[in-house]
């Protein structure tokens, strides 16, 4: 699966102390969690 992350997303993640590698790892193998309005989320 190819994961594309917008520059703005990386900027905001950096402000929160998260790296691109951490984002990719979470999206690839994180646990599904419930989200509002039928959206998908990972933790």
mmCIF entry with sequence, helices, sheets and N, C-alpha, C, O atoms, coordinates in Angstrom:
data_MODEL
# 
_entry.id   MODEL 
# 
_entity.id                         1 
_entity.type                       polymer 
_entity.pdbx_number_of_molecules   1 
# 
_entity_poly.entity_id                      1 
_entity_poly.type                           'polypeptide(L)' 
_entity_poly.nstd_linkage                   no 
_entity_poly.nstd_monomer                   no 
_entity_poly.pdbx_seq_one_letter_code       
;(UNK)(UNK)(UNK)(UNK)(UNK)(UNK)(UNK)(UNK)(UNK)(UNK)(UNK)(UNK)(UNK)(UNK)(UNK)(UNK)
(UNK)(UNK)(UNK)(UNK)(UNK)(UNK)(UNK)(UNK)(UNK)(UNK)(UNK)(UNK)(UNK)(UNK)(UNK)(UNK)
(UNK)(UNK)(UNK)(UNK)(UNK)(UNK)(UNK)(UNK)(UNK)(UNK)(UNK)
;
_entity_poly.pdbx_seq_one_letter_code_can   XXXXXXXXXXXXXXXXXXXXXXXXXXXXXXXXXXXXXXXXXXX 
_entity_poly.pdbx_strand_id                 A 
# 
loop_
_entity_poly_seq.entity_id 
_entity_poly_seq.num 
_entity_poly_seq.mon_id 
_entity_poly_seq.hetero 
1 1  UNK n 
1 2  UNK n 
1 3  UNK n 
1 4  UNK n 
1 5  UNK n 
1 6  UNK n 
1 7  UNK n 
1 8  UNK n 
1 9  UNK n 
1 10 UNK n 
1 11 UNK n 
1 12 UNK n 
1 13 UNK n 
1 14 UNK n 
1 15 UNK n 
1 16 UNK n 
1 17 UNK n 
1 18 UNK n 
1 19 UNK n 
1 20 UNK n 
1 21 UNK n 
1 22 UNK n 
1 23 UNK n 
1 24 UNK n 
1 25 UNK n 
1 26 UNK n 
1 27 UNK n 
1 28 UNK n 
1 29 UNK n 
1 30 UNK n 
1 31 UNK n 
1 32 UNK n 
1 33 UNK n 
1 34 UNK n 
1 35 UNK n 
1 36 UNK n 
1 37 UNK n 
1 38 UNK n 
1 39 UNK n 
1 40 UNK n 
1 41 UNK n 
1 42 UNK n 
1 43 UNK n 
# 
_struct_asym.id          A 
_struct_asym.entity_id   1 
# 
loop_
_struct_conf.conf_type_id 
_struct_conf.id 
_struct_conf.pdbx_PDB_helix_id 
_struct_conf.beg_label_comp_id 
_struct_conf.beg_label_asym_id 
_struct_conf.beg_label_seq_id 
_struct_conf.pdbx_beg_PDB_ins_code 
_struct_conf.end_label_comp_id 
_struct_conf.end_label_asym_id 
_struct_conf.end_label_seq_id 
_struct_conf.pdbx_end_PDB_ins_code 
_struct_conf.beg_auth_comp_id 
_struct_conf.beg_auth_asym_id 
_struct_conf.beg_auth_seq_id 
_struct_conf.end_auth_comp_id 
_struct_conf.end_auth_asym_id 
_struct_conf.end_auth_seq_id 
_struct_conf.pdbx_PDB_helix_class 
_struct_conf.details 
_struct_conf.pdbx_PDB_helix_length 
HELX_P HELX_P1 AA1 UNK A 7  ? UNK A 15 ? UNK A 7  UNK A 15 1 ? 9  
HELX_P HELX_P2 AA2 UNK A 20 ? UNK A 29 ? UNK A 20 UNK A 29 1 ? 10 
HELX_P HELX_P3 AA3 UNK A 36 ? UNK A 38 ? UNK A 36 UNK A 38 5 ? 3  
# 
_struct_conf_type.id          HELX_P 
_struct_conf_type.criteria    ? 
_struct_conf_type.reference   ? 
# 
_struct_sheet.id               AA1 
_struct_sheet.type             ? 
_struct_sheet.number_strands   2 
_struct_sheet.details          ? 
# 
_struct_sheet_order.sheet_id     AA1 
_struct_sheet_order.range_id_1   1 
_struct_sheet_order.range_id_2   2 
_struct_sheet_order.offset       ? 
_struct_sheet_order.sense        anti-parallel 
# 
loop_
_struct_sheet_range.sheet_id 
_struct_sheet_range.id 
_struct_sheet_range.beg_label_comp_id 
_struct_sheet_range.beg_label_asym_id 
_struct_sheet_range.beg_label_seq_id 
_struct_sheet_range.pdbx_beg_PDB_ins_code 
_struct_sheet_range.end_label_comp_id 
_struct_sheet_range.end_label_asym_id 
_struct_sheet_range.end_label_seq_id 
_struct_sheet_range.pdbx_end_PDB_ins_code 
_struct_sheet_range.beg_auth_comp_id 
_struct_sheet_range.beg_auth_asym_id 
_struct_sheet_range.beg_auth_seq_id 
_struct_sheet_range.end_auth_comp_id 
_struct_sheet_range.end_auth_asym_id 
_struct_sheet_range.end_auth_seq_id 
AA1 1 UNK A 32 ? UNK A 33 ? UNK A 32 UNK A 33 
AA1 2 UNK A 41 ? UNK A 42 ? UNK A 41 UNK A 42 
# 
loop_
_atom_site.group_PDB 
_atom_site.id 
_atom_site.type_symbol 
_atom_site.label_atom_id 
_atom_site.label_alt_id 
_atom_site.label_comp_id 
_atom_site.label_asym_id 
_atom_site.label_entity_id 
_atom_site.label_seq_id 
_atom_site.pdbx_PDB_ins_code 
_atom_site.Cartn_x 
_atom_site.Cartn_y 
_atom_site.Cartn_z 
_atom_site.occupancy 
_atom_site.B_iso_or_equiv 
_atom_site.pdbx_formal_charge 
_atom_site.auth_seq_id 
_atom_site.auth_comp_id 
_atom_site.auth_asym_id 
_atom_site.auth_atom_id 
_atom_site.pdbx_PDB_model_num 
ATOM 1   N N  . UNK A 1 1  ? 0.849   -1.171 0.000  1.00 0.00 ? 1  UNK A N  1 
ATOM 2   C CA . UNK A 1 1  ? 0.000   0.000  0.000  1.00 0.00 ? 1  UNK A CA 1 
ATOM 3   C C  . UNK A 1 1  ? 0.898   1.238  0.000  1.00 0.00 ? 1  UNK A C  1 
ATOM 4   O O  . UNK A 1 1  ? 1.801   1.363  0.827  1.00 0.00 ? 1  UNK A O  1 
ATOM 5   N N  . UNK A 1 2  ? 0.642   2.131  -0.920 1.00 0.00 ? 2  UNK A N  1 
ATOM 6   C CA . UNK A 1 2  ? 1.397   3.383  -0.963 1.00 0.00 ? 2  UNK A CA 1 
ATOM 7   C C  . UNK A 1 2  ? 0.677   4.424  -0.123 1.00 0.00 ? 2  UNK A C  1 
ATOM 8   O O  . UNK A 1 2  ? -0.531  4.617  -0.262 1.00 0.00 ? 2  UNK A O  1 
ATOM 9   N N  . UNK A 1 3  ? 1.418   5.089  0.743  1.00 0.00 ? 3  UNK A N  1 
ATOM 10  C CA . UNK A 1 3  ? 0.850   6.122  1.605  1.00 0.00 ? 3  UNK A CA 1 
ATOM 11  C C  . UNK A 1 3  ? 1.441   7.462  1.192  1.00 0.00 ? 3  UNK A C  1 
ATOM 12  O O  . UNK A 1 3  ? 2.658   7.647  1.190  1.00 0.00 ? 3  UNK A O  1 
ATOM 13  N N  . UNK A 1 4  ? 0.568   8.383  0.846  1.00 0.00 ? 4  UNK A N  1 
ATOM 14  C CA . UNK A 1 4  ? 0.976   9.728  0.458  1.00 0.00 ? 4  UNK A CA 1 
ATOM 15  C C  . UNK A 1 4  ? 0.519   10.700 1.551  1.00 0.00 ? 4  UNK A C  1 
ATOM 16  O O  . UNK A 1 4  ? -0.654  10.718 1.922  1.00 0.00 ? 4  UNK A O  1 
ATOM 17  N N  . UNK A 1 5  ? 1.443   11.495 2.057  1.00 0.00 ? 5  UNK A N  1 
ATOM 18  C CA . UNK A 1 5  ? 1.129   12.423 3.148  1.00 0.00 ? 5  UNK A CA 1 
ATOM 19  C C  . UNK A 1 5  ? 1.374   13.842 2.663  1.00 0.00 ? 5  UNK A C  1 
ATOM 20  O O  . UNK A 1 5  ? 2.460   14.168 2.184  1.00 0.00 ? 5  UNK A O  1 
ATOM 21  N N  . UNK A 1 6  ? 0.365   14.674 2.790  1.00 0.00 ? 6  UNK A N  1 
ATOM 22  C CA . UNK A 1 6  ? 0.456   16.071 2.354  1.00 0.00 ? 6  UNK A CA 1 
ATOM 23  C C  . UNK A 1 6  ? 1.487   16.829 3.198  1.00 0.00 ? 6  UNK A C  1 
ATOM 24  O O  . UNK A 1 6  ? 1.646   16.549 4.386  1.00 0.00 ? 6  UNK A O  1 
ATOM 25  N N  . UNK A 1 7  ? 2.180   17.782 2.587  1.00 0.00 ? 7  UNK A N  1 
ATOM 26  C CA . UNK A 1 7  ? 3.179   18.576 3.328  1.00 0.00 ? 7  UNK A CA 1 
ATOM 27  C C  . UNK A 1 7  ? 2.601   19.259 4.568  1.00 0.00 ? 7  UNK A C  1 
ATOM 28  O O  . UNK A 1 7  ? 3.259   19.324 5.606  1.00 0.00 ? 7  UNK A O  1 
ATOM 29  N N  . UNK A 1 8  ? 1.380   19.765 4.460  1.00 0.00 ? 8  UNK A N  1 
ATOM 30  C CA . UNK A 1 8  ? 0.756   20.430 5.608  1.00 0.00 ? 8  UNK A CA 1 
ATOM 31  C C  . UNK A 1 8  ? 0.560   19.440 6.757  1.00 0.00 ? 8  UNK A C  1 
ATOM 32  O O  . UNK A 1 8  ? 0.736   19.788 7.925  1.00 0.00 ? 8  UNK A O  1 
ATOM 33  N N  . UNK A 1 9  ? 0.197   18.214 6.415  1.00 0.00 ? 9  UNK A N  1 
ATOM 34  C CA . UNK A 1 9  ? 0.011   17.177 7.430  1.00 0.00 ? 9  UNK A CA 1 
ATOM 35  C C  . UNK A 1 9  ? 1.321   16.892 8.146  1.00 0.00 ? 9  UNK A C  1 
ATOM 36  O O  . UNK A 1 9  ? 1.346   16.773 9.371  1.00 0.00 ? 9  UNK A O  1 
ATOM 37  N N  . UNK A 1 10 ? 2.409   16.783 7.393  1.00 0.00 ? 10 UNK A N  1 
ATOM 38  C CA . UNK A 1 10 ? 3.719   16.541 8.006  1.00 0.00 ? 10 UNK A CA 1 
ATOM 39  C C  . UNK A 1 10 ? 4.145   17.707 8.890  1.00 0.00 ? 10 UNK A C  1 
ATOM 40  O O  . UNK A 1 10 ? 4.748   17.510 9.945  1.00 0.00 ? 10 UNK A O  1 
ATOM 41  N N  . UNK A 1 11 ? 3.828   18.911 8.455  1.00 0.00 ? 11 UNK A N  1 
ATOM 42  C CA . UNK A 1 11 ? 4.167   20.094 9.256  1.00 0.00 ? 11 UNK A CA 1 
ATOM 43  C C  . UNK A 1 11 ? 3.429   20.058 10.593 1.00 0.00 ? 11 UNK A C  1 
ATOM 44  O O  . UNK A 1 11 ? 4.026   20.267 11.649 1.00 0.00 ? 11 UNK A O  1 
ATOM 45  N N  . UNK A 1 12 ? 2.130   19.791 10.534 1.00 0.00 ? 12 UNK A N  1 
ATOM 46  C CA . UNK A 1 12 ? 1.330   19.751 11.766 1.00 0.00 ? 12 UNK A CA 1 
ATOM 47  C C  . UNK A 1 12 ? 1.762   18.586 12.665 1.00 0.00 ? 12 UNK A C  1 
ATOM 48  O O  . UNK A 1 12 ? 1.806   18.725 13.887 1.00 0.00 ? 12 UNK A O  1 
ATOM 49  N N  . UNK A 1 13 ? 2.078   17.446 12.055 1.00 0.00 ? 13 UNK A N  1 
ATOM 50  C CA . UNK A 1 13 ? 2.534   16.292 12.835 1.00 0.00 ? 13 UNK A CA 1 
ATOM 51  C C  . UNK A 1 13 ? 3.836   16.628 13.556 1.00 0.00 ? 13 UNK A C  1 
ATOM 52  O O  . UNK A 1 13 ? 4.015   16.276 14.722 1.00 0.00 ? 13 UNK A O  1 
ATOM 53  N N  . UNK A 1 14 ? 4.740   17.307 12.860 1.00 0.00 ? 14 UNK A N  1 
ATOM 54  C CA . UNK A 1 14 ? 5.998   17.721 13.462 1.00 0.00 ? 14 UNK A CA 1 
ATOM 55  C C  . UNK A 1 14 ? 5.784   18.629 14.662 1.00 0.00 ? 14 UNK A C  1 
ATOM 56  O O  . UNK A 1 14 ? 6.495   18.532 15.662 1.00 0.00 ? 14 UNK A O  1 
ATOM 57  N N  . UNK A 1 15 ? 4.797   19.514 14.554 1.00 0.00 ? 15 UNK A N  1 
ATOM 58  C CA . UNK A 1 15 ? 4.467   20.401 15.672 1.00 0.00 ? 15 UNK A CA 1 
ATOM 59  C C  . UNK A 1 15 ? 3.991   19.602 16.886 1.00 0.00 ? 15 UNK A C  1 
ATOM 60  O O  . UNK A 1 15 ? 4.137   20.035 18.029 1.00 0.00 ? 15 UNK A O  1 
ATOM 61  N N  . UNK A 1 16 ? 3.426   18.444 16.616 1.00 0.00 ? 16 UNK A N  1 
ATOM 62  C CA . UNK A 1 16 ? 2.901   17.587 17.684 1.00 0.00 ? 16 UNK A CA 1 
ATOM 63  C C  . UNK A 1 16 ? 3.906   16.522 18.123 1.00 0.00 ? 16 UNK A C  1 
ATOM 64  O O  . UNK A 1 16 ? 3.616   15.716 19.006 1.00 0.00 ? 16 UNK A O  1 
ATOM 65  N N  . UNK A 1 17 ? 5.091   16.523 17.499 1.00 0.00 ? 17 UNK A N  1 
ATOM 66  C CA . UNK A 1 17 ? 6.137   15.592 17.894 1.00 0.00 ? 17 UNK A CA 1 
ATOM 67  C C  . UNK A 1 17 ? 6.085   14.239 17.205 1.00 0.00 ? 17 UNK A C  1 
ATOM 68  O O  . UNK A 1 17 ? 6.714   13.287 17.666 1.00 0.00 ? 17 UNK A O  1 
ATOM 69  N N  . UNK A 1 18 ? 5.345   14.141 16.108 1.00 0.00 ? 18 UNK A N  1 
ATOM 70  C CA . UNK A 1 18 ? 5.250   12.874 15.382 1.00 0.00 ? 18 UNK A CA 1 
ATOM 71  C C  . UNK A 1 18 ? 6.078   12.947 14.100 1.00 0.00 ? 18 UNK A C  1 
ATOM 72  O O  . UNK A 1 18 ? 6.133   13.989 13.447 1.00 0.00 ? 18 UNK A O  1 
ATOM 73  N N  . UNK A 1 19 ? 6.718   11.842 13.750 1.00 0.00 ? 19 UNK A N  1 
ATOM 74  C CA . UNK A 1 19 ? 7.526   11.795 12.531 1.00 0.00 ? 19 UNK A CA 1 
ATOM 75  C C  . UNK A 1 19 ? 6.738   11.121 11.409 1.00 0.00 ? 19 UNK A C  1 
ATOM 76  O O  . UNK A 1 19 ? 5.713   10.484 11.652 1.00 0.00 ? 19 UNK A O  1 
ATOM 77  N N  . UNK A 1 20 ? 7.226   11.270 10.187 1.00 0.00 ? 20 UNK A N  1 
ATOM 78  C CA . UNK A 1 20 ? 6.603   10.619 9.041  1.00 0.00 ? 20 UNK A CA 1 
ATOM 79  C C  . UNK A 1 20 ? 6.616   9.107  9.228  1.00 0.00 ? 20 UNK A C  1 
ATOM 80  O O  . UNK A 1 20 ? 5.632   8.433  8.924  1.00 0.00 ? 20 UNK A O  1 
ATOM 81  N N  . UNK A 1 21 ? 7.724   8.574  9.724  1.00 0.00 ? 21 UNK A N  1 
ATOM 82  C CA . UNK A 1 21 ? 7.821   7.129  9.948  1.00 0.00 ? 21 UNK A CA 1 
ATOM 83  C C  . UNK A 1 21 ? 6.763   6.641  10.941 1.00 0.00 ? 21 UNK A C  1 
ATOM 84  O O  . UNK A 1 21 ? 6.184   5.570  10.757 1.00 0.00 ? 21 UNK A O  1 
ATOM 85  N N  . UNK A 1 22 ? 6.514   7.419  11.980 1.00 0.00 ? 22 UNK A N  1 
ATOM 86  C CA . UNK A 1 22 ? 5.495   7.043  12.962 1.00 0.00 ? 22 UNK A CA 1 
ATOM 87  C C  . UNK A 1 22 ? 4.105   7.054  12.343 1.00 0.00 ? 22 UNK A C  1 
ATOM 88  O O  . UNK A 1 22 ? 3.286   6.183  12.634 1.00 0.00 ? 22 UNK A O  1 
ATOM 89  N N  . UNK A 1 23 ? 3.837   8.030  11.496 1.00 0.00 ? 23 UNK A N  1 
ATOM 90  C CA . UNK A 1 23 ? 2.536   8.106  10.823 1.00 0.00 ? 23 UNK A CA 1 
ATOM 91  C C  . UNK A 1 23 ? 2.336   6.890  9.930  1.00 0.00 ? 23 UNK A C  1 
ATOM 92  O O  . UNK A 1 23 ? 1.288   6.246  9.976  1.00 0.00 ? 23 UNK A O  1 
ATOM 93  N N  . UNK A 1 24 ? 3.335   6.577  9.122  1.00 0.00 ? 24 UNK A N  1 
ATOM 94  C CA . UNK A 1 24 ? 3.246   5.430  8.211  1.00 0.00 ? 24 UNK A CA 1 
ATOM 95  C C  . UNK A 1 24 ? 3.065   4.136  9.002  1.00 0.00 ? 24 UNK A C  1 
ATOM 96  O O  . UNK A 1 24 ? 2.243   3.300  8.627  1.00 0.00 ? 24 UNK A O  1 
ATOM 97  N N  . UNK A 1 25 ? 3.804   3.961  10.069 1.00 0.00 ? 25 UNK A N  1 
ATOM 98  C CA . UNK A 1 25 ? 3.689   2.758  10.896 1.00 0.00 ? 25 UNK A CA 1 
ATOM 99  C C  . UNK A 1 25 ? 2.283   2.631  11.483 1.00 0.00 ? 25 UNK A C  1 
ATOM 100 O O  . UNK A 1 25 ? 1.705   1.544  11.476 1.00 0.00 ? 25 UNK A O  1 
ATOM 101 N N  . UNK A 1 26 ? 1.738   3.722  11.984 1.00 0.00 ? 26 UNK A N  1 
ATOM 102 C CA . UNK A 1 26 ? 0.396   3.696  12.569 1.00 0.00 ? 26 UNK A CA 1 
ATOM 103 C C  . UNK A 1 26 ? -0.653  3.369  11.515 1.00 0.00 ? 26 UNK A C  1 
ATOM 104 O O  . UNK A 1 26 ? -1.553  2.568  11.767 1.00 0.00 ? 26 UNK A O  1 
ATOM 105 N N  . UNK A 1 27 ? -0.548  3.978  10.341 1.00 0.00 ? 27 UNK A N  1 
ATOM 106 C CA . UNK A 1 27 ? -1.512  3.698  9.282  1.00 0.00 ? 27 UNK A CA 1 
ATOM 107 C C  . UNK A 1 27 ? -1.401  2.268  8.780  1.00 0.00 ? 27 UNK A C  1 
ATOM 108 O O  . UNK A 1 27 ? -2.402  1.664  8.394  1.00 0.00 ? 27 UNK A O  1 
ATOM 109 N N  . UNK A 1 28 ? -0.197  1.725  8.782  1.00 0.00 ? 28 UNK A N  1 
ATOM 110 C CA . UNK A 1 28 ? 0.022   0.374  8.276  1.00 0.00 ? 28 UNK A CA 1 
ATOM 111 C C  . UNK A 1 28 ? -0.399  -0.715 9.256  1.00 0.00 ? 28 UNK A C  1 
ATOM 112 O O  . UNK A 1 28 ? -0.958  -1.736 8.856  1.00 0.00 ? 28 UNK A O  1 
ATOM 113 N N  . UNK A 1 29 ? -0.130  -0.495 10.532 1.00 0.00 ? 29 UNK A N  1 
ATOM 114 C CA . UNK A 1 29 ? -0.361  -1.585 11.482 1.00 0.00 ? 29 UNK A CA 1 
ATOM 115 C C  . UNK A 1 29 ? -1.092  -1.169 12.757 1.00 0.00 ? 29 UNK A C  1 
ATOM 116 O O  . UNK A 1 29 ? -1.170  -1.947 13.708 1.00 0.00 ? 29 UNK A O  1 
ATOM 117 N N  . UNK A 1 30 ? -1.624  0.042  12.783 1.00 0.00 ? 30 UNK A N  1 
ATOM 118 C CA . UNK A 1 30 ? -2.323  0.510  13.970 1.00 0.00 ? 30 UNK A CA 1 
ATOM 119 C C  . UNK A 1 30 ? -3.668  -0.166 14.159 1.00 0.00 ? 30 UNK A C  1 
ATOM 120 O O  . UNK A 1 30 ? -4.169  -0.849 13.265 1.00 0.00 ? 30 UNK A O  1 
ATOM 121 N N  . UNK A 1 31 ? -4.238  0.032  15.319 1.00 0.00 ? 31 UNK A N  1 
ATOM 122 C CA . UNK A 1 31 ? -5.534  -0.528 15.670 1.00 0.00 ? 31 UNK A CA 1 
ATOM 123 C C  . UNK A 1 31 ? -6.638  0.414  15.201 1.00 0.00 ? 31 UNK A C  1 
ATOM 124 O O  . UNK A 1 31 ? -6.557  1.625  15.409 1.00 0.00 ? 31 UNK A O  1 
ATOM 125 N N  . UNK A 1 32 ? -7.678  -0.149 14.563 1.00 0.00 ? 32 UNK A N  1 
ATOM 126 C CA . UNK A 1 32 ? -8.826  0.657  14.161 1.00 0.00 ? 32 UNK A CA 1 
ATOM 127 C C  . UNK A 1 32 ? -9.547  1.163  15.406 1.00 0.00 ? 32 UNK A C  1 
ATOM 128 O O  . UNK A 1 32 ? -9.740  0.422  16.370 1.00 0.00 ? 32 UNK A O  1 
ATOM 129 N N  . UNK A 1 33 ? -9.941  2.432  15.371 1.00 0.00 ? 33 UNK A N  1 
ATOM 130 C CA . UNK A 1 33 ? -10.720 2.988  16.469 1.00 0.00 ? 33 UNK A CA 1 
ATOM 131 C C  . UNK A 1 33 ? -11.940 3.700  15.880 1.00 0.00 ? 33 UNK A C  1 
ATOM 132 O O  . UNK A 1 33 ? -11.876 4.211  14.761 1.00 0.00 ? 33 UNK A O  1 
ATOM 133 N N  . UNK A 1 34 ? -13.057 3.737  16.630 1.00 0.00 ? 34 UNK A N  1 
ATOM 134 C CA . UNK A 1 34 ? -14.269 4.378  16.115 1.00 0.00 ? 34 UNK A CA 1 
ATOM 135 C C  . UNK A 1 34 ? -14.069 5.883  15.955 1.00 0.00 ? 34 UNK A C  1 
ATOM 136 O O  . UNK A 1 34 ? -13.353 6.516  16.730 1.00 0.00 ? 34 UNK A O  1 
ATOM 137 N N  . UNK A 1 35 ? -14.705 6.429  14.953 1.00 0.00 ? 35 UNK A N  1 
ATOM 138 C CA . UNK A 1 35 ? -14.617 7.867  14.690 1.00 0.00 ? 35 UNK A CA 1 
ATOM 139 C C  . UNK A 1 35 ? -15.996 8.350  14.266 1.00 0.00 ? 35 UNK A C  1 
ATOM 140 O O  . UNK A 1 35 ? -16.834 7.564  13.824 1.00 0.00 ? 35 UNK A O  1 
ATOM 141 N N  . UNK A 1 36 ? -16.220 9.640  14.405 1.00 0.00 ? 36 UNK A N  1 
ATOM 142 C CA . UNK A 1 36 ? -17.509 10.245 14.063 1.00 0.00 ? 36 UNK A CA 1 
ATOM 143 C C  . UNK A 1 36 ? -17.795 10.180 12.573 1.00 0.00 ? 36 UNK A C  1 
ATOM 144 O O  . UNK A 1 36 ? -16.879 10.155 11.752 1.00 0.00 ? 36 UNK A O  1 
ATOM 145 N N  . UNK A 1 37 ? -19.062 10.153 12.239 1.00 0.00 ? 37 UNK A N  1 
ATOM 146 C CA . UNK A 1 37 ? -19.547 10.275 10.867 1.00 0.00 ? 37 UNK A CA 1 
ATOM 147 C C  . UNK A 1 37 ? -18.992 9.223  9.919  1.00 0.00 ? 37 UNK A C  1 
ATOM 148 O O  . UNK A 1 37 ? -18.797 9.498  8.735  1.00 0.00 ? 37 UNK A O  1 
ATOM 149 N N  . UNK A 1 38 ? -18.735 8.011  10.429 1.00 0.00 ? 38 UNK A N  1 
ATOM 150 C CA . UNK A 1 38 ? -18.289 6.916  9.593  1.00 0.00 ? 38 UNK A CA 1 
ATOM 151 C C  . UNK A 1 38 ? -16.846 7.011  9.103  1.00 0.00 ? 38 UNK A C  1 
ATOM 152 O O  . UNK A 1 38 ? -16.439 6.236  8.237  1.00 0.00 ? 38 UNK A O  1 
ATOM 153 N N  . UNK A 1 39 ? -16.077 7.937  9.638  1.00 0.00 ? 39 UNK A N  1 
ATOM 154 C CA . UNK A 1 39 ? -14.683 8.071  9.236  1.00 0.00 ? 39 UNK A CA 1 
ATOM 155 C C  . UNK A 1 39 ? -13.859 6.957  9.854  1.00 0.00 ? 39 UNK A C  1 
ATOM 156 O O  . UNK A 1 39 ? -14.283 6.316  10.815 1.00 0.00 ? 39 UNK A O  1 
ATOM 157 N N  . UNK A 1 40 ? -12.681 6.732  9.295  1.00 0.00 ? 40 UNK A N  1 
ATOM 158 C CA . UNK A 1 40 ? -11.773 5.717  9.813  1.00 0.00 ? 40 UNK A CA 1 
ATOM 159 C C  . UNK A 1 40 ? -10.644 6.392  10.575 1.00 0.00 ? 40 UNK A C  1 
ATOM 160 O O  . UNK A 1 40 ? -10.191 7.473  10.199 1.00 0.00 ? 40 UNK A O  1 
ATOM 161 N N  . UNK A 1 41 ? -10.191 5.753  11.647 1.00 0.00 ? 41 UNK A N  1 
ATOM 162 C CA . UNK A 1 41 ? -9.072  6.275  12.425 1.00 0.00 ? 41 UNK A CA 1 
ATOM 163 C C  . UNK A 1 41 ? -8.209  5.104  12.885 1.00 0.00 ? 41 UNK A C  1 
ATOM 164 O O  . UNK A 1 41 ? -8.667  3.963  12.938 1.00 0.00 ? 41 UNK A O  1 
ATOM 165 N N  . UNK A 1 42 ? -6.975  5.397  13.211 1.00 0.00 ? 42 UNK A N  1 
ATOM 166 C CA . UNK A 1 42 ? -6.036  4.397  13.718 1.00 0.00 ? 42 UNK A CA 1 
ATOM 167 C C  . UNK A 1 42 ? -5.363  4.931  14.961 1.00 0.00 ? 42 UNK A C  1 
ATOM 168 O O  . UNK A 1 42 ? -5.239  6.141  15.154 1.00 0.00 ? 42 UNK A O  1 
ATOM 169 N N  . UNK A 1 43 ? -4.930  4.011  15.801 1.00 0.00 ? 43 UNK A N  1 
ATOM 170 C CA . UNK A 1 43 ? -4.196  4.398  17.013 1.00 0.00 ? 43 UNK A CA 1 
ATOM 171 C C  . UNK A 1 43 ? -3.015  3.468  17.180 1.00 0.00 ? 43 UNK A C  1 
ATOM 172 O O  . UNK A 1 43 ? -2.251  3.606  18.135 1.00 0.00 ? 43 UNK A O  1 
# 
